[in-house]
Amino acid sequence: MKQRIGVYICHCGGNISDYVDVEELGKMFHHEENVVVSKDVMFACADSNQKDMVADIQANKLDAIVVCSCSPKLHLHTFKNVAARAGLNPSNYVQVNIREQCSWPHSDRPREATVKAAGLIRAGINRVAYSESLENIELTVKKSALVIGAGVSGMKAAIDLARSGSEVFLIEKDFFVGGRIAQKQTLFPTNQNGKEVVAFLYNEMKKFPNISIFTGATVEKVSGSLGNFTVDIKVKPRYINPNADKKAVKRAMDECPVSVHDDFNLGLVERKAIYKNYPEALPDVPVVVAEALKDAQDFTGKFASTLNLNEEAQTLSLIAGSVLVTTGYDHYQPKEGEYGYKTISNVVTLPELNRLMEMNPEKLVYNGKQIKSLAFIYCVGSRQTKGDNKYCSRQCCTTTIHTSLQLKEKYKDIQTYHLYRDIRTYGKQELMYAESSKQGDLYFKYEEKEMPVVSVDGKSTIVKVKDYLTAKKEMEIEADLVVLVTGMVAREDATTISELFKIPIGRDKFFNEIHPKLKPVETVIKGVYIGGTCQGPKNVSESVQSSLAGASKITALLKSGTVMVDPITARVDADKCTWCGKCSDVCDYTAIKEVLFGEKHVAGVNKAVCTGCGICAPVCPENAIEIAQYTDNEIESMIDGFMMDFDIKEKGAGEVVEVEEEGKVGMKEYPLVWREILAGMTDEKNTIPEIVANTKLAGELVTFHLMTMNRYGVVVPAGMDAKETYYYYKKK
Amino acid sequence: MSTTINQSPATKSPKILVFSTDKISDPGIDQAGLRKIHYAPSVYVISLPCSSGIKPKWILHALEHGFDGVFIAADGHECSYSSRCADHTNTIVETSQVLMKEKNINPRRVRMAALCSVCAEPFMNHMENYGKILASLED
């Protein structure tokens, strides 16, 4: 138990002390048995106070500190660092949130806010009294990274990682790199061809000898943890003799008598059983669908020295310090009959239209008919209030409008109709929407409760829509081609990757980051990051941004050679444990395994893998598991602290705490910046620019602090200058 | 200062202990404060990594030491640790209720609801509604 505790209660300017009697609390806790220092401070986070805290800790030999201020989300690490600078273990620090969870929500009841703050602070003192000095766990990090998925996000990340000097393994499930971007004709706003971007990135990668690319490769097994993952991959055979003459390979492709489903062109056409996704696809080696050629013995006999149909898959073990997952997305596949898909012959999806456009350079032809008019139905498979995909896929409005512009540019005489719920061409993309409207594209707004209906009338395909822009008038549009604007969904094999790496999956079935704003590319698995659309719908720019963020995180990690990880993990009391295995069953990270403790079988925790989630603790029938910093003693003593009765002012319940006399400064000394401002003021009247010139502080900072100083009566306004531009302030 | 454990005289509102989570519901509760959305000062919050890590003995401890109710602001499907979080937390509630019945504590004194990282108003509504329910209980 800690016996020399320091307690700091923050005014936060007035954010806390306007409602909570901070000075009274400071005095009250000074009398506690195990509290050596108890102070109220104007700004706990101010540099001057941090220095004072360091001095206090050292002078009073404090063994723990409690700071009662704002949310720990803001300053937990600030004060942990203060503790560390003073030579105190950062685990012996507790932050109590008396602002977001006390003074602000209870600003209507100051006395009760003060009573609650007293309980919160008491709970903090109780908790810190039980705190243990924990040491971060140091792990050695191998200087190699594994990137899974060689789409634009994965390739760009691999280049950045390689440039920083790390060894990079890039694995791609397909036999060719590029992912979805290779299926795009042109990209907004540069109008670059997707295939050119792929070729550029691939050629960049080839300049780095420290990048190893494995295509046709899948992850089979993962072991190890942050700093030292062992990932077994299976590399499927291409069945092409590596020493074969290139011309012979080309001849084999041309003469191949068997056709198979063309995945790259979404099944719109077939391709030869020896294929490349497209002529310029990289790596520049075709793939053989060996099973499809088993009855074509004449052909395989002719090219016996070119083909190697006995080639076997290889299994390799890769060692990586960290992993970046950039496995991308799948297109939403409409159900049969959804807006006539697969039941009406001229209904296609937007990705299918993009492939058709590439295959039809002169005239847009589908099912033998030239297409002159297209009706796009937006939000198919996205924003489903009753379906699984409740999210917006972000990029489909832009892609559709960009496609519409490309259609007119490429085929000239063509009319497009857009049936939308809301147009979400955010940012620069809005310009494209304006251009589309100017060129005569027609837009009709529908609502989810009254969806468009696609039907056949003789030889015509009719789309009926109630247009909310014209008082819900029902419009009938005859279209040569109906295009379903399908959104993004998580990849079908996302669950496999999730199970291998233990990456949590969200309700939308995409991979989950720890926090969308604060830890947007980190997963709860230490050392495993996510980037691109495997995390959720994104456009190309956003995908690359997130994968580069992941690459930067990994670079920082690998550069150091070692990494310190949080000591907040599960621990097992071997005396109590009877190894029933329940803790291991609920652990999604396989962090708990049966181990021998002497001759006893007990649960053992791999601290490098444990996330400290605590899911294992409640299921233990012997109560043998605790999470560091969330022990029974700590939590139950907090509950006891909340329940203590505080005689705040001995004035009886329900009485309102007296408001401080106006202008009284409730603090021991002014913050450093206030002192600097006061030193920069003359005894006469001062304008803000004059103070700024005297102090060299930023104008905004002076303005901000003068407001508070004025509120506390440290300075007072003294009229305006001759041009009535600035207020004068003078010291009070 | 007295250190006896009893109901605070400062408030007549039921005393509610909330178990929140660091990354999901606690930011939502913080946001209620940031936006000066008022709820009863008799609501106290303990933040944990994950709602699946709450021990039933902690819930019992709170109820036996003066709290009128325990509210679990669960991660639900947003949990960054486990896709089974909602099920795990639900099991904890059920286990707690069995233990509570054994001690003649009304099982309604523990409640669970998913709360997101921006659920400021929903938190206030939950506290108001749960406060009313607890005030009406006579066990």
Interface residues (C-beta under 8 A of the other chain):
Chain A: M28 H31 E32 S71 P72 K73 N97 R99 E100 Q101 C102 S103 W104 P105 H106 S107 D108 R109 R111 E112 A113 V115 K116 G119 L120 A123 P504 I505 G506 R507 N512 E513 I514 H515 T523 V524 I568 V586 D588 T611 G612 C613 G614 I615 A617 P618 N623 I627 Y630 D632 I635 E636 M638 I639 D640 F642 M643 M644 D645 F646 D647 I648 A653 G654
Chain B: M1 S2 T3 T4 I5 N6 S8 P9 A10 T11 K15 L17 K23 D26 P27 I29 D30 Q31 A32 G33 L34 K36 I37 H38 Y39 P41 S42 Y44 V45 I46 S47 L48 P49 C50 S52 G53 I54 K55 P56 K57 W58 H61 A62 H65 G66 F67 H77 E78 C79 S80 Y81 S82 S83 R84 C85 H88 I92 T95 S117
